[in-house]
Amino acid sequence: MLIGARFLWSGGALARDMAVDWQDGAVRAVRPLGGDTPDRMAHLIMPCLTDLQVNGGGGVLFNADPTPEGLDAIADAHGQLGTGALLPTVITDTAEVMEAAADAVRTRRDDPRILGIHLEGPHIAEARRGTHDAGHIRPLDAWTVTLVEALRNEGIRVKITLAPEMAPLDLLTRLVDTGALVSIGHSAASAKATRAALAAGAGCFTHLYNAMPPMTSRDPGLLGVALNADCPAGIIADGIHVDWDMLRIAVRARPGPTFAVSDAMPTVGGPDHFTLYGRRIEVQEGRLVNDEGSLAGAHIDMAQSLANLAGPAGLPLDLACAMVSDRPRAALGLPPQIIAPEGEAFLCFDAEFERMVSEQ
């Protein structure tokens, strides 16, 4: 089968009018379409997507089911929606849940869909906890550092989100020395404290704008430093957590790469509600809210994030593609994916995707 593509994203570049020769379940050739008539025409072909913040999917919340089977269900749900690789995320919880989540990832360490683990908390600021349970919040301690050290010694990738004001410098330095990606988030840190964390080796920001105070002309705070930082930063591209104008400001202003994360909950590829810390969370008009009406994660997948970035957010298609593929991979030290003979699976976005983008 010859699949034509108006655009093809591969190896960090966007090419026009290309074709993929697909035979017997494998890529045989990638070449210009030329004058050939394809068996199928796609608007965009690209590698499967990468998501560094996935709390759940397919009706499964990683915190509630920190098992290998729970990971399988989450990866299956997101895989059906175009995400080929993800970081399962366990949010603020007990040490027992964190240890169980780590053990589950150990069991699935050879699954290419599971890139490692993201520990989002519990070392965050209570004032910026969002939907995280205040009862489990605590300063960074030796127990967590030892857990991360063990995972890294086994070659497992770790991203850990923390608040600088909750992280003693000596323990933060130990975390950085493990090679874990230390990400700043859920924090009300001052600009000075944020810069100190970056100087100590923190190398990312978690869901930019969300769970951090707004900046002002006299007090840039954490957000002002994040917008000027040359390290990566994740952002939720659902149009709910971040207004499109604010997303454009971040992407265009930051010297460092901004990438999309879903912050997906079990409703993605699953039912319209779930339970978190014993409280009901449900989808209301596209928003995930708790019984207080507060945002509680996101109800979006990475393919929809791509459509949003190239559509209502108004970003160029090549930048939108990078934000859901190469940029998150680079944040973990992974190379770009390439569509090549005998290579990995790829995605085809058809006329419906073109319509979603062009109508905005």
C-alpha positions as CSV (number, residue, x, y, z in Angstrom):
1,M,0.0,0.0,0.0
2,L,1.3,3.4,-0.9
3,I,0.2,6.1,1.6
4,G,0.6,9.6,0.5
5,A,1.1,12.5,2.9
6,R,0.7,16.2,2.4
7,F,3.1,16.5,5.3
8,L,5.5,14.0,6.9
9,W,7.2,14.7,10.3
10,S,10.3,12.5,10.8
11,G,13.6,13.1,12.5
12,G,12.8,16.6,13.5
13,A,11.8,17.8,10.1
14,L,8.6,18.5,8.2
15,A,8.6,17.5,4.6
16,R,5.8,18.0,2.0
17,D,4.3,15.7,-0.6
18,M,5.8,12.5,0.7
19,A,4.8,8.8,0.5
20,V,5.3,5.7,2.7
21,D,5.4,2.3,1.1
22,W,3.7,0.0,3.6
23,Q,3.9,-3.7,2.8
24,D,3.3,-6.8,4.9
25,G,3.0,-4.8,8.1
26,A,6.2,-2.9,7.7
27,V,7.6,0.3,6.1
28,R,9.4,-0.6,2.9
29,A,10.4,2.9,1.7
30,V,9.8,6.6,2.5
31,R,10.1,8.8,-0.6
32,P,8.7,11.8,-2.4
33,L,5.2,11.1,-3.8
34,G,6.0,12.5,-7.2
35,G,3.4,11.7,-9.8
36,D,2.3,8.4,-8.2
37,T,-1.3,7.9,-7.2
38,P,-1.4,6.7,-3.6
39,D,-3.8,4.0,-2.3
40,R,-4.6,6.3,0.6
41,M,-3.9,10.0,1.2
42,A,-3.1,11.4,4.7
43,H,-2.8,15.1,5.7
44,L,0.0,14.3,8.1
45,I,2.2,11.2,8.8
46,M,4.4,11.2,11.9
47,P,5.8,8.8,14.5
48,C,3.6,7.9,17.5
49,L,3.4,10.6,20.2
50,T,5.2,10.9,23.5
51,D,3.6,12.1,26.8
52,L,5.6,12.8,30.0
53,Q,2.6,13.2,32.3
54,V,0.0,10.5,32.3
55,N,-2.0,9.9,35.5
56,G,-4.3,7.4,34.0
57,G,-6.4,6.2,31.1
58,G,-8.8,3.5,30.1
59,G,-10.6,3.8,33.5
60,V,-7.4,3.2,35.5
61,L,-5.7,5.7,37.8
62,F,-2.0,4.9,38.4
63,N,-2.3,6.0,42.1
64,A,-5.3,3.7,42.6
65,D,-3.8,0.7,40.7
66,P,0.0,0.9,40.9
67,T,0.5,-2.5,39.3
68,P,2.0,-3.9,36.1
69,E,-1.6,-4.6,34.9
70,G,-2.6,-1.1,35.7
71,L,0.3,0.2,33.6
72,D,-0.8,-2.1,30.7
73,A,-4.3,-0.7,30.8
74,I,-3.1,2.9,30.8
75,A,-0.6,2.3,28.0
76,D,-3.2,0.4,25.9
77,A,-5.8,3.2,26.3
78,H,-3.3,5.9,25.2
79,G,-1.8,3.7,22.5
80,Q,-5.2,3.5,20.8
81,L,-5.2,7.3,20.8
82,G,-1.8,7.6,19.2
83,T,0.6,7.9,22.2
84,G,3.3,5.3,21.7
85,A,5.4,6.2,24.7
86,L,4.6,7.7,28.1
87,L,5.7,8.4,31.6
88,P,3.2,7.0,34.1
89,T,2.6,9.6,36.7
90,V,1.9,9.0,40.4
91,I,0.8,12.1,42.2
92,T,1.2,12.9,45.9
93,D,0.4,9.8,48.0
94,T,1.8,7.5,50.6
95,A,5.2,6.0,50.6
96,E,3.6,2.6,50.0
97,V,1.8,3.8,46.8
98,M,5.0,5.4,45.5
99,E,7.0,2.1,46.2
100,A,4.3,0.0,44.5
101,A,4.3,2.3,41.5
102,A,8.1,2.1,41.3
103,D,7.9,-1.7,41.4
104,A,5.3,-1.8,38.7
105,V,7.6,0.3,36.4
106,R,10.5,-2.1,37.2
107,T,8.3,-5.0,36.0
108,R,7.6,-3.2,32.7
109,R,11.0,-1.7,32.2
110,D,11.4,-3.6,28.9
111,D,8.1,-2.3,27.5
112,P,9.0,0.5,25.0
113,R,5.7,2.2,25.9
114,I,6.8,2.8,29.5
115,L,9.6,5.3,29.5
116,G,10.1,5.3,33.3
117,I,8.2,7.0,36.0
118,H,7.1,10.5,37.0
119,L,6.8,11.3,40.7
120,E,4.6,14.4,40.8
121,G,4.9,15.2,44.5
122,P,4.6,14.7,47.4
123,H,7.3,17.3,48.0
124,I,5.1,20.3,46.8
125,A,3.7,23.5,48.3
126,E,0.4,23.0,50.0
127,A,-0.8,26.4,48.8
128,R,-0.3,25.3,45.2
129,R,-1.3,21.6,45.6
130,G,-4.3,21.7,43.2
131,T,-6.1,18.5,43.6
132,H,-3.2,16.8,45.4
133,D,-4.0,15.5,48.9
134,A,-2.6,17.9,51.5
135,G,-2.4,15.1,54.1
136,H,0.4,13.4,52.1
137,I,2.5,16.5,51.4
138,R,5.9,16.6,53.0
139,P,9.3,18.1,52.4
140,L,11.8,16.3,50.3
141,D,13.4,13.6,52.4
142,A,16.0,10.9,52.2
143,W,13.4,8.2,51.6
144,T,12.4,9.6,48.3
145,V,16.0,10.4,47.3
146,T,16.9,6.8,48.1
147,L,14.0,5.5,46.0
148,V,15.1,7.6,43.0
149,E,18.7,6.5,43.4
150,A,17.6,2.9,43.3
151,L,15.5,3.4,40.2
152,R,18.3,5.3,38.4
153,N,20.9,2.6,39.4
154,E,18.6,0.1,37.6
155,G,18.6,2.3,34.5
156,I,15.0,3.5,34.9
157,R,14.2,7.0,33.9
158,V,12.8,9.2,36.6
159,K,11.1,12.6,36.4
160,I,10.3,14.2,39.8
161,T,8.2,17.3,40.3
162,L,8.8,19.2,43.5
163,A,8.6,22.7,44.9
164,P,12.0,24.4,45.6
165,E,10.8,25.7,48.9
166,M,10.1,22.0,50.0
167,A,13.6,20.7,48.9
168,P,16.6,21.2,51.1
169,L,19.6,22.0,48.8
170,D,21.7,19.0,49.9
171,L,18.8,16.5,49.0
172,L,18.0,18.4,45.8
173,T,21.7,18.0,44.8
174,R,21.6,14.3,45.5
175,L,18.5,14.0,43.3
176,V,20.2,15.8,40.5
177,D,23.3,13.7,40.8
178,T,21.2,10.5,40.1
179,G,20.4,11.8,36.6
180,A,16.7,12.1,37.3
181,L,14.9,15.0,35.6
182,V,14.1,17.3,38.4
183,S,11.1,19.5,37.5
184,I,9.8,22.5,39.3
185,G,6.1,22.7,39.9
186,H,3.2,23.0,42.3
187,S,5.2,25.7,43.9
188,A,5.0,29.3,45.2
189,A,8.7,29.7,45.2
190,S,10.2,33.2,44.8
191,A,12.3,34.1,41.7
192,K,15.4,33.8,43.8
193,A,14.6,30.3,45.1
194,T,13.6,29.2,41.6
195,R,16.9,30.4,40.2
196,A,18.8,28.6,43.0
197,A,17.0,25.3,42.2
198,L,17.9,25.7,38.5
199,A,21.5,26.5,39.5
200,A,21.5,23.3,41.6
201,G,20.5,21.3,38.5
202,A,16.7,21.3,38.3
203,G,16.1,21.0,34.6
204,C,12.4,21.3,33.8
205,F,9.1,23.0,34.7
206,T,5.8,21.0,35.2
207,H,2.6,22.1,33.5
208,L,3.6,25.8,33.0
209,Y,1.2,28.4,34.5
210,N,-0.7,25.8,36.4
211,A,-0.1,25.4,40.2
212,M,2.2,28.4,40.2
213,P,1.4,32.1,41.1
214,P,1.0,34.7,38.4
215,M,3.9,37.0,37.8
216,T,3.8,40.8,38.1
217,S,6.0,43.6,36.9
218,R,7.8,43.8,40.3
219,D,7.6,40.2,41.3
220,P,8.3,37.7,38.5
221,G,8.3,34.8,40.8
222,L,8.6,31.2,39.6
223,L,6.6,31.9,36.4
224,G,8.8,34.8,35.4
225,V,11.9,32.7,35.8
226,A,10.3,29.8,33.9
227,L,9.4,32.0,31.0
228,N,13.1,33.1,30.8
229,A,14.7,29.7,31.4
230,D,16.5,27.8,28.7
231,C,15.4,24.3,30.1
232,P,12.3,22.4,28.9
233,A,8.8,23.0,30.3
234,G,5.6,21.1,29.9
235,I,2.3,22.7,29.2
236,I,-1.3,21.4,29.0
237,A,-2.8,22.2,25.6
238,D,-6.5,21.7,26.2
239,G,-7.5,25.4,26.1
240,I,-8.9,25.0,29.7
241,H,-5.8,24.9,31.8
242,V,-4.0,27.6,29.7
243,D,-5.6,30.2,27.5
244,W,-4.4,30.0,23.9
245,D,-2.9,33.6,24.1
246,M,-0.9,32.6,27.2
247,L,0.3,29.4,25.5
248,R,1.5,31.3,22.5
249,I,3.3,33.8,24.8
250,A,5.1,30.9,26.5
251,V,6.1,29.0,23.4
252,R,7.3,32.1,21.5
253,A,9.0,33.8,24.5
254,R,10.8,31.0,26.1
255,P,14.4,30.3,25.1
256,G,14.0,26.7,26.2
257,P,11.8,24.2,24.5
258,T,8.1,24.0,25.6
259,F,6.4,20.6,25.1
260,A,2.8,19.4,25.5
261,V,1.7,17.0,28.2
262,S,-1.8,15.6,28.6
263,D,-1.9,15.4,32.4
264,A,-4.5,12.7,31.5
265,M,-6.8,11.1,34.0
266,P,-8.7,7.7,33.7
267,T,-11.5,9.3,31.7
268,V,-9.2,9.4,28.6
269,G,-10.2,6.3,26.8
270,G,-12.5,5.4,29.8
271,P,-15.6,6.3,31.6
272,D,-16.6,9.9,32.4
273,H,-15.8,9.8,36.1
274,F,-13.4,8.2,38.6
275,T,-12.4,8.4,42.3
276,L,-9.3,10.2,43.6
277,Y,-8.5,10.2,47.3
278,G,-12.0,8.9,47.9
279,R,-13.6,11.9,46.0
280,R,-15.6,11.7,42.8
281,I,-14.0,13.4,39.8
282,E,-16.1,13.8,36.6
283,V,-16.0,15.3,33.2
284,Q,-18.2,18.5,32.9
285,E,-18.2,20.3,29.6
286,G,-14.8,18.9,28.7
287,R,-13.4,19.8,32.2
288,L,-12.4,17.4,34.9
289,V,-13.6,18.8,38.2
290,N,-13.9,17.6,41.7
291,D,-16.9,18.1,44.0
292,E,-15.6,21.6,44.8
293,G,-15.6,22.5,41.1
294,S,-11.8,22.7,41.0
295,L,-9.8,21.4,38.0
296,A,-8.6,17.9,38.8
297,G,-6.3,16.8,35.9
298,A,-7.1,16.9,32.3
299,H,-9.4,15.1,29.9
300,I,-7.3,15.1,26.7
301,D,-4.9,12.9,24.8
302,M,-1.8,13.9,22.8
303,A,-3.4,13.6,19.4
304,Q,-6.1,16.1,20.4
305,S,-3.3,18.2,21.9
306,L,-1.6,18.2,18.5
307,A,-4.8,19.3,16.8
308,N,-5.2,22.1,19.4
309,L,-1.6,23.3,19.0
310,A,-1.9,23.5,15.2
311,G,-5.5,24.7,15.3
312,P,-6.8,27.1,18.0
313,A,-3.3,27.8,19.4
314,G,-2.2,28.9,16.0
315,L,1.3,27.3,16.0
316,P,3.1,26.3,12.9
317,L,2.6,22.6,12.1
318,D,6.3,21.7,12.5
319,L,6.4,23.3,16.0
320,A,3.2,21.5,17.0
321,C,4.6,18.2,15.9
322,A,7.8,18.8,17.8
323,M,5.9,19.6,21.0
324,V,4.2,16.2,21.0
325,S,7.1,14.1,19.9
326,D,10.7,15.2,19.7
327,R,10.7,17.8,22.5
328,P,9.4,15.6,25.3
329,R,11.7,12.9,24.2
330,A,14.7,15.3,24.3
331,A,13.7,16.3,27.8
332,L,14.4,12.7,28.8
333,G,17.6,12.5,26.7
334,L,16.0,10.4,24.0
335,P,16.6,10.9,20.2
336,P,13.9,11.9,17.7
337,Q,11.9,9.2,16.1
338,I,12.3,8.5,12.4
339,I,10.0,6.9,10.0
340,A,12.3,4.6,8.0
341,P,12.3,1.2,6.4
342,E,11.7,-1.5,9.1
343,G,11.2,1.3,11.6
344,E,8.6,1.9,14.3
345,A,4.9,2.3,13.8
346,F,3.6,5.6,12.6
347,L,0.4,7.7,12.7
348,C,-1.8,8.9,9.8
349,F,-3.9,12.0,10.4
350,D,-6.6,12.3,7.7
351,A,-9.0,14.9,6.4
352,E,-10.7,15.2,9.7
353,F,-7.5,16.4,11.3
354,E,-7.0,18.8,8.4
355,R,-10.5,20.2,9.0
356,M,-9.9,20.6,12.7
357,V,-6.7,22.5,12.1
358,S,-7.9,24.6,9.1
359,E,-11.3,25.7,10.7
360,Q,-9.6,27.4,13.6
